[in-house]
Amino acid sequence: MGSVFVFSLTAALNPTLLTATTLMLTLPSPNRLLLGYLLGALITSITCGLVIVFALHGSSASNTAKRTVNPIIDVTLGALILLVVFVVATGRDQRRRAWSERRRERAEHKPAPRWKRQLSKGSARDTFVVGILLSFPGASYIAGMDDLSKQHIGTVLTVLAVLAFNAIMLVLLELPLIGYAIRPEWTEAAVGKFSAWLSRSGARAALYAGGAIAIILIGRGTISLLS
């Protein structure tokens, strides 16, 4: 079960969520905007999580597929993620970086994406809609739900685990909301420090998260193949 919640932590590093949260924190009345986004995100992510985990749990795949195909997928996916982390960490992706820099320069002359413009309007209703639209499952979320579907812990505990997974995944929205409700001045200062840390170490944190996911997938697949 522990690996399920490791995936929830890596899912929390979703670039779109980080960008949206940072943007909302710079706008007037960020607590209303964060709450609207959080409610929208919960509707989408919890619904998708329950559908995924129970669909996987109720699938009629053969025992051979469970013992062989799934572990091979885990090992293959983990190896690919580890390769990407290695390439980026060792600076062997210079061509991709140059392409990204050119793309960033071109993007400076283009209007911001529509979801960013909606967030910038400063309406909780708009952030609610954006939260719904931008919170469909990513790779870490799907991997976590797949892992959860294999736990066989019963319906009630599975539902509670999905809720806990989403609570952890959306912690970047929840912590500022709690802070603004309890200690608004301290929260403002903490948000500033977090933004500074993110600009310095965000890329390194993403690499560590990718490495953790890769090791978990490769380890789980290898153990399943050997058992």
C-alpha positions in Angstrom: 0.0 0.0 0.0 2.9 2.3 0.6 3.8 2.5 -3.0 0.3 3.8 -3.8 0.9 6.9 -1.7 4.3 7.4 -3.2 2.5 7.8 -6.5 0.2 10.3 -4.9 3.2 12.4 -3.9 4.6 12.3 -7.4 1.2 13.1 -8.9 1.2 16.3 -6.7 4.2 17.5 -8.8 1.9 17.9 -11.9 3.3 20.9 -13.8 -0.1 22.2 -14.6 -1.2 22.1 -11.0 2.0 23.8 -9.9 1.5 26.5 -12.5 -2.1 27.1 -11.7 -1.5 27.2 -7.9 1.4 29.6 -8.3 -0.7 31.9 -10.6 -3.7 31.9 -8.2 -1.5 32.8 -5.3 -0.4 35.9 -7.1 -4.0 37.1 -7.7 -6.4 39.0 -5.4 -8.4 36.8 -3.0 -6.3 33.7 -3.6 -8.3 31.7 -1.0 -11.5 31.9 -3.1 -9.7 30.9 -6.3 -7.9 28.0 -4.6 -11.1 26.7 -3.1 -12.9 26.9 -6.5 -10.1 25.0 -8.2 -9.8 22.4 -5.5 -13.5 21.6 -5.6 -13.4 21.2 -9.4 -10.3 19.1 -9.2 -11.8 16.8 -6.6 -14.9 16.2 -8.7 -12.8 15.1 -11.7 -10.0 13.2 -10.0 -12.1 11.3 -7.5 -14.6 10.2 -10.1 -11.9 9.1 -12.5 -10.0 7.4 -9.7 -13.0 5.3 -8.6 -13.8 4.4 -12.2 -10.2 3.3 -12.9 -9.6 1.3 -9.7 -12.9 -0.6 -9.8 -12.6 -1.2 -13.6 -9.1 -2.7 -13.1 -10.2 -4.6 -10.0 -13.2 -6.1 -11.9 -11.3 -7.0 -15.1 -11.3 -10.6 -16.2 -7.6 -10.8 -17.2 -6.1 -14.3 -16.9 -3.7 -15.3 -14.2 -0.9 -15.6 -16.8 -1.4 -12.0 -17.8 -1.3 -10.9 -14.2 1.9 -12.8 -13.5 3.7 -12.0 -16.8 2.3 -9.2 -18.9 1.7 -6.7 -16.1 5.2 -7.1 -14.5 6.8 -6.7 -18.0 4.9 -3.5 -18.5 6.0 -2.3 -15.1 9.7 -3.1 -15.8 9.6 -1.6 -19.3 7.8 1.6 -18.2 10.2 2.0 -15.2 13.2 1.5 -17.4 12.0 4.1 -19.9 11.4 6.6 -17.1 14.8 5.9 -15.6 16.4 6.4 -19.0 14.7 9.8 -19.4 15.8 10.8 -15.8 19.4 9.7 -16.7 19.5 11.7 -20.0 18.2 14.8 -18.4 20.3 14.6 -15.2 23.5 14.1 -17.1 22.9 16.9 -19.6 22.6 14.7 -22.6 19.4 16.4 -23.7 21.1 19.5 -25.1 19.1 19.4 -28.3 15.8 19.2 -26.5 16.8 22.1 -24.2 17.7 24.2 -27.2 14.4 23.4 -28.8 12.6 24.2 -25.6 14.4 27.5 -25.4 13.4 28.4 -29.0 9.8 27.4 -28.2 9.8 29.5 -25.0 11.0 32.5 -27.0 8.3 32.1 -29.6 5.7 31.7 -26.8 6.5 35.0 -25.3 4.9 36.7 -28.3 1.7 34.5 -28.2 -1.3 35.0 -25.9 -1.4 32.9 -22.7 -3.4 29.6 -22.9 -7.1 30.0 -22.3 -7.0 28.3 -18.9 -4.4 30.8 -17.7 -6.5 33.7 -18.9 -9.6 32.2 -17.2 -7.6 31.9 -13.9 -6.4 35.5 -14.3 -10.0 36.8 -14.2 -10.0 36.2 -10.5 -13.4 34.4 -10.3 -13.9 31.3 -8.1 -16.4 30.0 -10.6 -13.8 30.2 -13.4 -11.2 28.4 -11.3 -13.8 25.7 -10.5 -14.4 25.0 -14.2 -10.6 25.1 -14.9 -10.1 22.7 -12.0 -12.6 20.2 -13.5 -11.0 20.4 -17.0 -7.4 20.2 -16.0 -7.6 17.4 -13.4 -7.9 14.3 -15.6 -5.5 11.5 -14.5 -1.8 11.6 -15.4 0.7 8.8 -15.5 1.4 8.8 -11.7 -2.3 8.8 -10.9 -3.1 5.9 -13.2 -0.1 4.0 -11.8 -1.3 4.6 -8.3 -4.9 3.4 -9.1 -3.5 0.3 -10.8 -1.5 -0.5 -7.7 -4.5 0.2 -5.5 -6.7 -2.2 -7.6 -4.3 -5.0 -6.7 -4.5 -4.6 -2.9 -7.9 -6.4 -2.5 -8.8 -4.4 0.6 -12.6 -4.2 0.2 -14.9 -1.6 -1.3 -15.0 0.8 1.7 -11.3 0.8 2.3 -10.7 1.2 -1.5 -12.9 4.3 -1.6 -11.2 5.7 1.4 -7.8 5.1 -0.1 -8.9 6.9 -3.3 -10.0 9.9 -1.2 -6.7 9.9 0.7 -4.7 9.6 -2.5 -6.5 12.7 -3.9 -6.1 14.6 -0.6 -2.3 14.0 -0.8 -2.2 14.7 -4.6 -3.9 18.1 -4.1 -1.9 19.1 -1.1 -0.5 22.2 -2.9 -4.0 23.6 -3.0 -5.0 22.5 0.5 -2.1 23.8 2.5 -2.4 27.4 1.3 -6.1 27.3 2.0 -5.6 26.0 5.5 -2.9 28.6 6.0 -5.0 31.5 4.7 -7.8 30.4 7.1 -5.6 30.2 10.2 -2.5 32.4 9.7 -2.9 34.6 6.6 0.2 36.8 7.1 2.5 33.8 7.8 1.1 32.0 4.8 1.9 35.0 2.5 5.5 34.8 3.6 5.6 31.0 3.3 4.2 31.2 -0.2 7.0 33.6 -1.2 9.6 31.2 0.1 8.1 28.2 -1.6 8.0 30.1 -4.9 11.7 30.9 -4.5 12.5 27.3 -3.7 10.5 26.1 -6.7 12.4 28.3 -9.1 15.7 27.1 -7.8 15.0 23.4 -7.2 11.8 22.4 -9.0 13.6 20.7 -11.9 15.7 18.6 -9.5 12.7 17.6 -7.4 11.0 16.4 -10.6 14.0 14.3 -11.4 14.0 12.7 -8.0 10.3 12.0 -8.3 10.8 10.4 -11.7 13.6 8.2 -10.3 11.5 7.1 -7.4 8.6 6.1 -9.7 11.0 4.2 -12.0 12.6 2.3 -9.1 9.2 1.3 -7.7 7.9 0.1 -11.1 11.1 -1.9 -11.8 11.2 -3.4 -8.3 7.5 -4.3 -8.3 7.8 -5.9 -11.8 10.9 -7.8 -11.0 9.5 -9.2 -7.7 6.3 -10.3 -9.6 8.3 -12.0 -12.3 10.4 -13.9 -9.8 7.6 -14.9 -7.5 
